[in-house]
Amino acid sequence: MRDPLVLGVFLLATAVALAASHLLIVRLERIGARLTLTEAALGLLAALAADTPEIATAVTALVQKQNVADFQPCQLRQLESGRAEHELHAHGQGAHEGLLA
């Protein structure tokens, strides 16, 4: 019983997303025609409009000084080594004491 309901909700959400995408493109084409924008400019506007939720989330996280979930691997290594050194200092050990123990 649950699988058909999940499938139905998924299909409905997909249809709504496609309809919203179509509406966005139609409106952007109208704006582009009025302002005589090139296709490249319209593509840039469409990409910016599509990424607005992600951009808003990132800016909000930065403004509220929350942790950013999308670290680069080198940043994760630096963060982990900083935590390891902090934990060693908290337990009275030097920066490199206890790492090989």
Phi, psi and omega per residue, in radians:
M1 nan -0.674 -3.065
R2 -1.266 -0.654 -3.112
D3 -1.039 -0.785 3.087
P4 -1.104 -0.610 3.118
L5 -1.158 -0.772 3.117
V6 -1.093 -0.748 3.112
L7 -1.090 -0.748 3.118
G8 -1.091 -0.759 3.115
V9 -1.128 -0.730 3.106
F10 -1.054 -0.818 -3.131
L11 -1.131 -0.687 3.097
L12 -1.124 -0.786 3.123
A13 -1.099 -0.671 3.102
T14 -1.117 -0.748 3.126
A15 -1.118 -0.718 3.121
V16 -1.133 -0.745 3.135
A17 -1.111 -0.727 3.105
L18 -1.145 -0.706 3.115
A19 -1.132 -0.718 3.115
A20 -1.144 -0.680 3.101
S21 -1.114 -0.754 3.114
H22 -1.082 -0.771 3.126
L23 -1.088 -0.722 3.116
L24 -1.052 -0.817 -3.117
I25 -1.153 -0.735 3.129
V26 -1.065 -0.790 -3.135
R27 -1.164 -0.688 3.109
L28 -1.136 -0.661 3.092
E29 -1.120 -0.683 3.099
R30 -1.123 -0.779 3.114
I31 -1.104 -0.737 3.117
G32 -1.080 -0.680 3.115
A33 -1.162 -0.696 3.125
R34 -1.171 -0.661 -3.082
L35 -1.682 0.066 -3.091
T36 0.869 0.913 3.102
L37 -1.486 2.617 3.091
T38 -1.318 2.926 3.103
E39 -1.123 -0.596 3.114
A40 -1.123 -0.734 3.119
A41 -1.146 -0.687 3.083
L42 -1.123 -0.700 3.096
G43 -1.102 -0.701 3.098
L44 -1.135 -0.740 3.094
L45 -1.108 -0.721 3.133
A46 -1.123 -0.740 3.120
A47 -1.122 -0.742 3.121
L48 -1.121 -0.732 3.124
A49 -1.142 -0.659 -3.136
A50 -1.224 -0.543 -3.108
D51 -1.643 0.041 -3.106
T52 -0.983 -0.743 3.117
P53 -1.064 -0.719 3.129
E54 -1.170 -0.726 3.123
I55 -1.110 -0.769 3.135
A56 -1.100 -0.686 3.113
T57 -1.115 -0.780 -3.139
A58 -1.130 -0.758 3.140
V59 -1.139 -0.722 3.114
T60 -1.083 -0.744 3.123
A61 -1.111 -0.700 3.121
L62 -1.175 -0.736 -3.135
V63 -1.129 -0.681 -3.135
Q64 -1.493 0.034 3.119
K65 0.978 0.741 3.078
Q66 -1.534 2.832 3.092
N67 -1.170 2.455 3.103
V68 -1.612 2.248 -3.037
A69 -1.394 -0.359 -3.026
D70 -1.795 1.391 3.093
F71 -1.562 2.646 2.960
Q72 -1.367 2.668 -3.112
P73 -0.952 -0.695 -3.133
C74 -1.169 -0.593 3.099
Q75 -1.197 -0.639 3.108
L76 -1.123 -0.723 3.118
R77 -1.092 -0.724 3.113
Q78 -1.131 -0.724 3.130
L79 -1.117 -0.786 3.141
E80 -1.126 -0.726 3.135
S81 -1.174 -0.625 3.076
G82 -1.127 -0.694 3.093
R83 -1.161 -0.721 -3.139
A84 -1.089 -0.774 3.123
E85 -1.128 -0.700 3.125
H86 -1.085 -0.760 3.139
E87 -1.151 -0.670 3.117
L88 -1.143 -0.750 3.115
H89 -1.138 -0.627 -3.141
A90 -1.166 -0.500 -3.141
H91 -1.659 0.163 3.075
G92 1.417 0.282 3.117
Q93 -1.810 2.730 3.099
G94 -1.229 3.096 -3.080
A95 -1.090 -0.593 -3.091
H96 -2.005 -0.036 3.096
E97 -1.295 2.411 3.066
G98 1.516 -0.200 -3.139
L99 -1.237 -0.603 -3.120
L100 -1.680 -0.060 -3.093
A101 -1.327 nan nan
